Amino acid sequence: MTVTPAVPDLPESTAYSSPVPREFVHKSAHTEVLLTGWKQLGEREFEVGAQWPRDHGYWRTGRGGVQDPMLLVETTRQVLPLLSHAAYRVPPDHQLIWDHHHCAFAAPLLRVTDRPAEVVLRLSVSHPPRPGGRLRRLAVKMTVTGEGRTLGTASTVFSAHSPEVYARLRGSRTRPPSEAMSAALPPPAPVVPALVARESEREVVLAPAGDESRRQLRVVTSSPWLFDHPVDHAPGMLLMEAARQCAHLVLQGRQSRLLHLVRMEAAFTRYVDLDEPAWVDWSEPSADGDSSGGAKEETLTVGITQRGVQAFTAVVGFASAAVLPGDGGTAGSQVR
């Protein structure tokens, strides 16, 4: 007989003075917890607090002292397990599965000051489970604010599944996370870090593929950020980071301006396994016209395939500007 583990209790709190317990955001390292509290405001409305460090180990501050927009993506990702476990009592052994996760960002996002940034997320959910019912699938919209202005928005659809259902979904690929990690392919040599707006090889998630029209997904399971704990497939944050790095790779050679990530529209259709290669392809960039302030947005569609089947797609948008407002930098410097 399978015993469902008890759901831990996390009382509502808007003091936002300390991180929530790490198990509520599916992290092993306390230092990777960004959320600081939550409160239910109505039947379908919630508020969540977060704190961004002055310089994260992976989602690092860019030139000009601007926070990395992917830190906002990770913040909105952490909201999903927090909401599931704290508000809807999803058991801790259940798997959360993304359908899609779309984010839009202010450009520039948020300047780094002499203290961590306090951020607040307002959430609205659609089709929540009835009182006493089990959460199966949830749609969430979020607005992220900080320093008195909107920093971004996010919308996502995800589902929650018991270990038995998850095993059926994974089929023949079912294996314990530790075993899957041990069977992972050794990471191939990376592309040059500067080409994807990274500083070191350990941060790069793309590798040459012997074909200039594609790259290989580089999975570094020893990364303490992308693989904070054992998993049996490539994490969604890794796939979105690959899409962002791919956009830098394609756009960097065509731009003499600062690049700001302003859009990430990701769709997850299949798991990307760790023991077989996966391939990253992209479309030609397209210009979406000028936004206010003369910044031009360019987008490209990135796809990841494995065993000849599409597993992930993302539309990545960048806005370019010669110089950040109030920044004394020069054109040509890169903002990550």
C-alpha positions in Angstrom: 0.0 0.0 0.0 1.4 3.4 -1.0 1.4 6.0 1.7 1.0 9.6 0.6 3.3 11.8 2.6 1.8 14.5 4.8 1.7 18.0 3.3 3.8 20.4 5.4 2.2 23.5 6.7 3.4 27.0 5.8 1.3 29.7 7.5 0.5 32.8 5.5 2.9 35.7 6.1 3.5 39.0 4.4 6.4 40.0 6.7 8.7 38.9 3.8 11.6 38.9 6.2 13.1 35.5 5.7 13.1 32.7 3.0 10.4 30.1 2.9 11.4 26.6 3.7 13.4 25.2 0.7 11.0 22.2 0.2 8.2 24.6 -0.7 10.2 25.8 -3.8 11.8 22.4 -4.7 15.3 23.5 -3.8 18.0 21.7 -1.8 20.2 24.8 -1.1 18.9 27.5 1.2 20.8 30.0 -0.8 18.7 29.3 -3.9 15.4 30.1 -2.3 14.1 33.5 -3.5 10.6 33.5 -2.0 9.9 35.1 1.4 6.2 34.5 2.2 2.7 34.3 0.8 -0.9 35.3 1.5 -4.2 34.5 0.0 -6.1 37.7 -0.9 -9.3 36.2 -2.3 -10.8 33.0 -3.7 -8.4 33.1 -6.7 -5.9 35.8 -5.7 -2.6 35.5 -3.9 0.4 37.7 -3.0 4.0 36.3 -2.8 7.1 38.1 -1.6 10.6 37.5 -3.0 14.1 38.9 -2.5 16.7 39.1 -5.2 20.4 39.0 -4.3 22.7 41.7 -5.5 24.5 39.2 -7.5 23.2 35.6 -8.0 25.7 32.8 -8.6 24.2 32.0 -12.1 21.6 34.6 -12.9 24.3 37.2 -12.6 24.2 41.0 -12.6 25.0 42.4 -16.1 27.0 45.4 -17.1 25.4 48.6 -15.9 24.4 46.9 -12.7 21.1 45.4 -14.0 19.5 42.2 -12.7 19.3 39.3 -15.0 15.7 38.8 -16.3 16.1 35.1 -15.9 16.1 35.7 -12.2 12.5 36.8 -12.6 11.7 33.6 -14.5 13.2 31.5 -11.7 11.2 33.6 -9.2 7.9 32.8 -11.0 8.9 29.2 -11.3 9.3 28.9 -7.5 5.9 30.3 -7.1 4.3 27.2 -8.6 5.5 24.6 -6.0 4.8 27.2 -3.2 1.3 27.7 -4.4 0.7 24.0 -4.9 2.0 22.8 -1.5 1.0 25.8 0.7 -2.4 26.7 -0.7 -3.6 23.6 -2.5 -2.0 20.9 -0.3 -0.3 19.0 -3.1 1.7 16.2 -1.4 5.5 16.7 -1.5 6.1 13.6 -3.6 3.9 14.7 -6.5 5.5 15.9 -9.7 4.7 19.4 -11.2 4.7 19.4 -15.0 4.9 22.6 -17.1 2.7 23.0 -20.1 3.9 26.5 -20.9 5.5 29.4 -19.1 5.4 32.9 -20.7 7.2 36.0 -19.3 7.5 39.6 -20.4 10.1 41.9 -18.8 10.8 45.6 -18.4 13.9 46.8 -20.2 16.1 47.5 -18.4 14.8 45.3 -15.6 16.0 46.4 -12.2 19.2 48.1 -11.2 21.3 46.6 -8.4 21.7 48.8 -5.3 23.6 48.4 -2.1 21.0 46.0 -0.7 18.9 43.0 -2.1 15.8 43.9 -4.0 12.4 43.3 -2.5 9.9 42.1 -5.0 6.2 41.3 -4.8 4.1 39.1 -7.0 0.4 39.4 -7.4 -1.2 36.1 -8.6 -4.6 35.3 -10.2 -5.5 31.6 -10.8 -8.0 30.1 -13.1 -10.0 26.9 -12.4 -8.7 26.1 -8.9 -9.8 22.8 -7.3 -12.9 22.8 -5.3 -12.5 23.0 -1.5 -11.2 19.6 -0.4 -10.4 18.6 -4.0 -7.0 17.7 -5.4 -5.2 20.1 -7.7 -4.7 18.5 -11.1 -4.1 21.4 -13.5 -3.8 25.2 -12.8 -3.4 28.3 -14.9 -1.7 31.2 -13.1 -1.1 34.9 -14.1 1.4 36.9 -12.2 2.5 40.6 -12.1 5.9 41.2 -10.6 6.6 44.6 -9.0 9.6 46.2 -7.3 10.8 49.7 -6.5 7.3 51.0 -7.2 7.1 49.8 -10.8 6.1 46.8 -12.8 9.1 44.6 -13.6 7.3 41.9 -15.6 4.4 39.6 -16.1 4.1 35.9 -16.3 1.4 33.3 -17.3 1.8 29.6 -16.9 -0.2 26.4 -17.0 1.0 23.4 -15.1 -0.3 20.1 -13.6 0.4 18.0 -10.6 0.7 14.2 -10.7 1.2 11.4 -8.2 4.3 9.2 -8.5 2.2 6.4 -10.0 0.8 8.7 -12.7 4.2 10.3 -13.4 5.7 6.8 -13.9 3.0 6.0 -16.5 3.7 9.3 -18.2 7.4 8.6 -18.3 6.8 5.0 -19.5 10.0 3.2 -20.4 12.1 6.2 -19.4 11.1 5.9 -15.8 14.1 5.6 -13.5 15.1 7.2 -10.1 16.5 10.7 -10.4 19.9 9.6 -9.0 20.1 6.8 -11.6 19.2 9.2 -14.4 21.8 11.6 -13.3 24.5 8.9 -13.2 23.5 7.9 -16.8 23.7 11.4 -18.1 26.0 12.0 -21.1 29.3 13.7 -20.4 28.9 17.4 -21.4 30.5 18.2 -24.7 32.9 21.1 -25.1 31.0 24.4 -24.9 30.8 27.2 -27.4 32.9 30.3 -26.5 31.2 31.8 -23.4 31.4 35.4 -24.7 29.3 34.3 -27.7 26.3 33.5 -25.4 26.9 36.4 -22.9 28.5 34.2 -20.3 31.8 34.5 -18.4 32.8 30.8 -17.9 32.5 27.5 -19.6 30.6 26.0 -16.7 27.7 28.4 -17.3 27.4 27.6 -21.0 24.5 25.2 -22.1 25.3 25.1 -25.8 27.9 23.1 -27.7 29.0 22.9 -31.3 27.1 20.4 -33.4 29.2 20.1 -36.5 26.6 22.1 -38.3 26.4 25.9 -38.1 22.6 25.8 -38.3 22.2 24.1 -34.9 23.9 23.4 -31.6 23.9 20.6 -29.1 22.2 21.1 -25.7 25.0 21.0 -23.1 23.8 19.4 -19.9 26.1 19.9 -17.0 24.6 17.9 -14.1 27.3 19.2 -11.7 25.9 22.7 -12.0 24.8 23.7 -8.5 22.2 26.1 -10.0 20.6 24.3 -12.9 20.8 20.9 -11.1 20.3 21.9 -7.4 19.0 18.4 -6.7 18.8 15.1 -8.7 16.1 14.9 -11.4 15.3 12.4 -14.1 15.2 14.9 -17.1 16.6 18.3 -18.2 15.0 21.0 -16.0 12.7 23.6 -17.6 15.0 26.4 -16.5 17.9 24.8 -18.4 15.8 24.6 -21.6 14.8 28.3 -21.3 18.4 29.3 -20.6 19.4 27.4 -23.7 16.9 29.4 -25.7 18.2 32.7 -24.2 21.8 31.7 -25.0 20.9 30.7 -28.5 19.3 34.2 -29.0 22.5 35.8 -27.8 24.5 33.6 -30.1 22.5 34.6 -33.2 21.9 38.2 -32.4 25.2 39.2 -30.9 27.0 39.3 -34.2 24.3 41.5 -35.7 24.0 44.0 -33.0 26.2 46.9 -31.9 23.7 47.9 -29.1 22.9 46.7 -25.6 20.6 43.7 -25.6 17.7 43.3 -23.1 15.7 40.2 -22.8 12.0 41.3 -22.9 10.1 38.1 -23.8 10.3 34.4 -23.2 7.4 32.3 -24.4 8.2 28.7 -23.7 6.2 25.6 -24.4 7.1 22.1 -23.0 5.8 19.2 -25.0 8.1 16.3 -24.1 10.8 15.5 -21.5 14.4 16.0 -22.5 16.3 12.9 -21.2 19.8 13.2 -19.8 21.3 10.1 -21.5 20.8 11.0 -25.1 21.8 14.1 -27.1 19.4 16.9 -27.8 19.7 19.5 -30.5 18.9 23.2 -30.5 17.7 24.9 -33.7 16.4 28.4 -34.4 14.6 30.5 -36.9 15.9 33.6 -38.6 15.4 36.7 -36.3 12.5 39.0 -37.1 12.1 42.6 -36.2 8.9 43.5 -34.4 9.2 47.3 -34.8 10.3 50.0 -32.5 9.1 50.2 -28.9 8.9 53.4 -26.9 12.2 55.2 -26.5 13.4 54.0 -29.9 14.3 50.5 -28.7 13.8 47.8 -31.4 12.6 44.4 -30.5 13.8 41.3 -32.4 12.5 37.8 -31.9 13.5 34.3 -32.9 12.0 30.9 -32.3 14.2 28.3 -30.7 13.4 24.6 -30.8 14.9 21.6 -28.9 14.6 18.1 -30.4 15.6 14.7 -29.1 15.3 11.4 -31.0 13.9 13.4 -33.9 10.9 14.7 -31.9 10.2 18.3 -30.8 10.4 18.6 -27.0 10.5 22.3 -26.4 10.0 25.6 -28.2 10.4 29.2 -27.2 9.9 32.6 -28.7 12.7 34.8 -27.3 12.5 38.6 -27.7 15.3 41.1 -27.2 15.0 44.9 -27.2 18.1 46.9 -28.1 19.2 50.4 -27.1 22.4 52.3 -27.6 22.8 53.2 -23.9 20.8 52.3 -20.8 18.9 55.3 -19.3 21.3 56.9 -16.8 24.1 54.6 -17.8 27.4 55.9 -18.8 28.3 52.8 -20.8 29.1 52.7 -24.4 27.3 51.0 -27.3 28.5 47.4 -27.8 28.6 46.3 -24.2 26.5 43.3 -23.4 23.8 43.1 -20.7 23.0 39.6 -19.6 
